[in-house]
Amino acid sequence: MKIKEFKKLDQLHDFMMDSFNLDNNINNAKEKIKEFHEREILFGNPETPYPDLDDLDKQFRPFCALISMAKDVEDALKDWRTERLMSIQDPSKIGGSIQSWTSDCFKLQKKLADDYPETAEVAAELRKTINEFAKNLPLIESFTADAVDIEDWKEICEVVGRPDMEREEIKVSTFADYNLHEYIGEINDIASKAQKKFNL
């Protein structure tokens, strides 16, 4: 199985089509076997086992899951970095996706560790990529909070020394340009106060 050679995250695009094709072939084979079993039952014969297919499927699943998730992460992080935050349909779901991927990476790393340690390291590398992006979550949540109004935004702009910073234009890719991580405590305090005011 060629896909076992997936040992570095930057090989993702080299194995995506192989993973898709193998997944498709396995699913088609399962459908055929299901038809065979239905005919065997119809004629009162015992179902023929296909242990080779079962073994292949069992070996393939962690690789398929890792490649699929890596592609999802790559696409999502690219969008979240480059899209205007206020145009993202539901920015509150970003944190949930990050948490789910982190958990899945950990599970896949453990599952692959014994037999495929190098591929397990791919899961670990992917988790590091996700965790690195996760450092942006507090700012994303503060900037997109419904409770933050015009006055709150003006206060944020004053704190970071960027009176011309437009909320509608802010992207994750601009966080570094404006050194916003240096002011994360102050920004979160403003957002927190705004949320308390909003709740009242």
N, C-alpha and C positions, 0 to 999 in steps of 0.2 A: 504494500500500500504506500504509494508515493507520498501521501499526505503526512506520513510519519517523519518526513524530513523537515517539517515546519518547526524550526528551532530558533528563529529570530523574528521579532515583531515586524521588522522592515521587509520580511519576505511575504507579508500578508497578501499582496496583490499577485504574487506568483502562485499562490495556492487557492485563491478564491474560486476560480473556475473549476479546478479539480474537486474541491469540496462540494460545490453545487452539483456537478455531474454525478459524483459518487452518491450523494444523497438522493438524487433523482433516480439513479439506477437501483439503489437499494429499495426505495419505496415502490418502484415499478415491480421489482422482483417479489416484494411482499404481497402486492395485489394479485400477481399471477399465482403465487402459492395459495393465497386465500381461495382463488377460483378452483385450483386443483383439489384443495381440501373439501370444498363444497361438493365437488363431483365424487370424490372418494366416499364421503358420508352418504351421498345419494345412492351409491351402489353398495353400501354396507361394508366398505373397506376401511381399514385403519388409516389415519392421517399419516402421510409420509413426513418424517422430520427433515429439516434442512439445517443441520448444525453449523455448516460452513457459513451460511448467510447470517445466522444468529451471532456467530463469533465475530464476523466482519463488522456487523452492525454495532456490536458492543464495543469493539476497539475504536470504531470510527466516531461514535457519538461525542466523546470529549473534544476531539479535534474539530468536529463540525461546530460544536457549541462555541469553542474558543474563536474560531475564524469568523463565525457569524457575529459574535459579540464585538470582536476587534473592529470589524467593518462598521457596525452600528456606532461604536464609540468614536471612530475616526470621523464619520460623517457628522455626528452630533456636535463634537467639540469644534469642528471647523465652522459649523453654522453658528454655534453659540459665541465663538470668538469674533466672527465677522458681521453678524447681524446686529442691528440696533436693538438694544435690550428691550426698549419699550414697544418694539414691533413683534417680539416673540409672543406667540399666542398664549402660552401659559408658563411663564418663567418659574412659577412655584413648583413645577414638575421636574425641573432640572435637578434639584437636590434629591428627589426620589430616585431618579435614574442613576445618579452618582452612587447612591447607597446600594441600590440593587446590583449594579455592575461590580462594585467593590466586593460584595458578598459572593457573587458568582465567580469572580476571579479567584478568590481564596479557595472556594470549593473545587474548582477545576485544577488549581495548583496542587492541592492535596491528592486529587484523583489521579493525576498524571505523574506525580513525583517518583513513585517506585519504578515504573516501567519506562517512562519517557521523561527523565529529569530535565533534559534540555528544553522540551516543549513546556514543561512545568514552569521553567524560567520565563517563557514567553508570557504566561499568565501573570507572573510576578511583575514583569516589565509593564504589561498593560495596566496592572493595578497602580503602579507608580505614576503612569501617565494620567490616570483618572484622579489619583490623589493630588497630583500637582495642579490639575485644573480646579479641584475642589477648594483650593485656597481662595478662589474668586467668589465662592458662594456667599459669604457675608456681604460683600459689596453688591453682588447681583440682587440679593434679597432686599437690601436697603434701598437701592436705586429704583427698584420696580414696585416697591410697596405702595399700595393704594393710599395708605395713611399719609405718605409724604406729599405735602401740598407745595404750592409755589413758594411760600415763605420758608418752609423747611429746606427746599432746594436752594434758595438764596443763601441760607445759613451754611449749607454744605459747600457751596461755591466759595464762600468767604473763608471757611476753615482750610480748604485746599489751596487757596490763593488763585483760584481760576474763576473770576467773575463772569467770564464769557463762556463757561462750560454749559452747553445745552443738554438738558436731560433727554430730549428726543433723539439726540445724535450719539449718545454714549454707547460704546461697545466694550466688550471685554478686552479687545485688542488695544484699546486706548488707556486701559488702567495703568500700564507701565509708562506710557507717554506722559501721563499726568502725575505719576508717582502716587497713585491713590492708595496703594497698600500701606503707605506710611501714615495715613490718616484714618485707618480702618476703625480704630477705637472711637474717635470723635464722630465719624460718619454713622456708626452703629448707634451711638448715644442719641444722635439727632433723630434717627429713624425710630428708635425705641420710644423716645418722648412723643414723637408724632403718632405712634401706634396707640400709646396710652391716651393721648388727647382724642384720637379718632374713636377709641372704644367708649370714652365718656360721652 
